[in-house]
Amino acid sequence: MISGRCLCGDVEFECDASALRAHNCYCSRCRKCSGTSCAPILFVPLQGFRFRRGEDLLETFTLAEAERFSHVFCRRCGASMPFRSSERGLAGIPMGALDGDPGMSPQNHIFVGSKAPWVEIRDDLPQFERHKTSS
């Protein structure tokens, strides 16, 4: 079981399906909403994902010009929370919101073409200028 919660604990989520993939995203949107050099995101099947409580506390910020970006957060504490994409059949979970080991760590770095100039990637994970096209 994959589970997590927001900072104040009022929003909880879980997924009873195995993780599909995980990326470290360096796009400027993920950097801005996370306030960090990259956003590690775990993708799970939407079918096995659910909010256990606090879904009514979620706010979603979207950009009209962004095809695949939305930022979901707890309106009480501001913590980033999972987003759901019914078109792709996925939920994207900010890995910092997880309570335990999801059984997978990030497999690659995506959107490294827009990483901050002060960031130096020091591991051997594959890097993609934009997104990984095969998944």
N, C-alpha and C positions, 0 to 999 in steps of 0.2 A: 504494500500500500504506500503510495506517495501522498504526503500530506504537508500542509503548511498553514501559516496564518500571517496576519498583518502585525505591525508593531504593537498596537494596543490590544490585540487578541480578539477583537470583536468580529473579524472576518476570518473564517476558517474554510479550507478547501481540501479535497482529497481526490485521488484517482486510483481506481483499482486495476488499471491496465498498465502494462509495461511502457516505459519511456521509449519513444521512437528515435529521437535524436536530440542533440544539444549543440548550441553554437555560442561562441563569444562574439557579440555583434558590436562593431565599432562605428556604425553609422552615426551621423551627427544627431539624429533624433533620439536614438537610444542613449547616447552620451548625455544629452541635455536633460532628458527625463530621469535618468538614474544619478546624474551628478558624478559619474565615475568615468574611467577610461573606456570601459566597454560594459555591455550588459550580457551576462550569461543567461541564456534562455533555454529551458527544457521544453520539448514538444511532446505532448501525449495525445492519444486518441480522444476526440471530443466525447465519444460515446461513454467512456469510463470516467470522465471528469464531472465533478459537481462541487458546488459550494455547500458546506455543511451548515453554515450560519453566516449572517451578516451580509448577504447579497444585496440587501436594500441599502447598505452603506457605501456601495461602490459608485464611483463616478468614472466616466469615460471621456477622455479628451481625444479628439480626432482632428486630423488635418485634412481638409477637403482634397488637397492635391496629392496626398499620400495614398498609394494603392494598398499598402500592407502595414500601415502603422496606426496604432491606437494605444493610448496609455490609460490603463485602468488602475485606480488607486482607491484606498480607503479614505473617505472624506473626514473621518475623525483624526487619524494619525498621519495620513499622507503616504503611507507605505504602498509601493507598487504591488499590484495583484495580478493574477492570471487574466489573460484575454482569451476570448473564444472566437474562432473563425469557422462558422458553419460552412462557408464555401469550400474550405480546405479540409473540414472534418477534424480540426486540431484545436487544442488549447495550448497556449504558450505560457509557461510558468516562469516568472523571474526566479532564478535559482536561489537568490538571497532570501526569499520568502519560505523556503523549504525548512521543515523541522528536522529532517533526517537525510540519510543517504538515499537518493533516488535510484541508485544502481547504475548511474551513468554520469560521466563528467563531460564537459564540452569536448567535442570531437574535432573542431576546427575554429578558425577565426574568419568571420565574414565582414564584408565592407571595410577591409583594411585600407582601401583607397581613400577613405575619408576619416581615418583615425586621426586623433589629435597629434600635432607635430612633436609633442613631448613624450609620446608613447613609444616604447621600444618593446616589441614582442620577443621574448627570450626563450620560447620553447620550440619544439619541433613539430607542433601541430600544423596541418595544412592551412594555408592562407589563401583567401579568395578576395580579389579586388572588389567584387560586388557580393553577390550571394552565391551559394553553392547550387548550381543549376540542376544537379542530379537528385535533389530531394526537396 
